[in-house]
Amino acid sequence: MSSLEFTSTEYYREISDLADDLYSEALEQNDNDHDMAIEAIHDGLLHEVVDSHQWVIYTYSNELVEQFSANAEAFKDIYDNESIGAIVADQGLEALKPIIAYFAMYQDLTEAISEIEVN
């Protein structure tokens, strides 16, 4: 199986690992201050990780993120029907795939980081 193909279990393992790594990195960058680390994560680190992740970048993987994520409709919190229609009309249905994957993965990571915060 290539790194672009993955199962649901592998997807959630990656989310958990990314959340742990992101939190550790943010703590390290912020003198182990929990509140500052969480702020740094939400001020840009989370976006950087998701935006550059191969599963968001590659179309085949986008479809798997959408399939496995419990948050596949998270993009609808940002894009209204009119905006979605405009994207599809201008760029085709394929243009929605990375958008769906980005917001699904972003939300999944946000939830995983929140679980770390609780523990």
C-alpha positions as CSV (number, residue, x, y, z in Angstrom):
1,M,0.0,0.0,0.0
2,S,1.5,3.4,-0.9
3,S,1.5,6.3,1.5
4,L,-1.3,7.8,-0.5
5,E,-3.5,4.8,0.2
6,F,-4.7,4.1,3.7
7,T,-7.4,2.6,5.8
8,S,-9.7,4.2,8.4
9,T,-7.5,2.8,11.2
10,E,-4.4,4.3,9.6
11,Y,-6.2,7.6,9.0
12,Y,-7.1,8.0,12.7
13,R,-3.6,6.8,13.8
14,E,-2.1,9.5,11.6
15,I,-4.5,12.1,13.1
16,S,-3.5,11.0,16.6
17,D,0.2,11.0,15.8
18,L,0.0,14.4,14.1
19,A,-1.9,15.9,17.1
20,D,0.7,14.5,19.5
21,D,3.6,15.8,17.4
22,L,2.0,19.2,16.9
23,Y,1.3,19.6,20.6
24,S,4.8,18.6,21.5
25,E,6.3,21.0,19.0
26,A,4.1,23.8,20.2
27,L,5.0,23.1,23.8
28,E,8.7,23.1,22.9
29,Q,8.4,26.4,21.1
30,N,6.5,28.0,24.0
31,D,8.6,27.1,27.0
32,N,6.2,24.2,28.0
33,D,3.4,26.7,28.5
34,H,0.2,24.8,27.7
35,D,-1.9,27.9,27.0
36,M,0.7,29.5,24.7
37,A,1.2,26.2,22.9
38,I,-2.6,25.8,22.2
39,E,-2.7,29.4,21.0
40,A,0.3,28.8,18.7
41,I,-1.4,25.7,17.3
42,H,-4.6,27.6,16.5
43,D,-2.7,30.7,15.3
44,G,-1.1,28.8,12.4
45,L,0.7,25.6,13.2
46,L,-2.4,23.5,12.7
47,H,-3.1,25.2,9.3
48,E,0.5,24.5,8.2
49,V,0.4,20.9,9.1
50,V,-3.0,20.2,7.4
51,D,-2.3,22.4,4.3
52,S,0.9,20.6,3.5
53,H,-0.2,17.1,4.3
54,Q,0.0,14.7,1.3
55,W,-3.5,13.4,2.1
56,V,-4.9,16.9,1.4
57,I,-2.7,17.6,-1.6
58,Y,-3.3,14.4,-3.6
59,T,-6.8,13.8,-5.1
60,Y,-6.9,10.1,-4.5
61,S,-6.1,10.6,-0.8
62,N,-8.6,13.5,-0.5
63,E,-11.4,11.0,-1.3
64,L,-10.2,8.7,1.4
65,V,-10.0,11.5,4.0
66,E,-13.6,12.4,3.0
67,Q,-14.6,8.7,3.3
68,F,-13.0,8.1,6.7
69,S,-13.4,11.4,8.5
70,A,-16.3,12.0,10.9
71,N,-16.0,15.6,9.8
72,A,-16.3,15.3,6.1
73,E,-18.9,18.1,6.0
74,A,-16.8,20.6,8.1
75,F,-16.2,22.6,4.9
76,K,-19.9,23.6,5.0
77,D,-19.2,25.7,8.1
78,I,-17.0,27.9,5.9
79,Y,-18.5,27.7,2.4
80,D,-22.2,28.3,1.8
81,N,-24.1,26.7,-1.0
82,E,-23.6,29.7,-3.3
83,S,-19.8,29.6,-2.8
84,I,-19.7,25.8,-3.3
85,G,-21.7,26.2,-6.5
86,A,-19.4,28.9,-7.8
87,I,-16.3,26.7,-7.2
88,V,-17.9,23.8,-9.0
89,A,-19.1,26.0,-11.9
90,D,-15.7,27.7,-12.3
91,Q,-13.3,24.8,-11.6
92,G,-15.4,21.6,-11.6
93,L,-16.3,19.1,-8.9
94,E,-12.6,18.0,-8.5
95,A,-11.8,21.4,-7.0
96,L,-14.0,20.6,-4.0
97,K,-12.0,17.5,-3.0
98,P,-9.0,19.2,-1.4
99,I,-11.3,21.7,0.3
100,I,-13.3,18.9,1.8
101,A,-10.2,17.0,2.8
102,Y,-8.6,20.1,4.3
103,F,-11.5,21.1,6.6
104,A,-12.2,17.4,7.5
105,M,-8.6,16.8,8.6
106,Y,-8.4,20.2,10.3
107,Q,-11.5,19.4,12.4
108,D,-10.3,15.9,13.2
109,L,-7.0,17.3,14.3
110,T,-8.7,20.0,16.4
111,E,-10.7,17.3,18.1
112,A,-7.6,15.2,18.7
113,I,-5.7,18.1,20.2
114,S,-8.7,18.9,22.5
115,E,-8.5,15.3,23.8
116,I,-4.8,15.9,24.5
117,E,-5.7,19.0,26.4
118,V,-8.1,17.1,28.6
119,N,-5.6,14.4,29.4
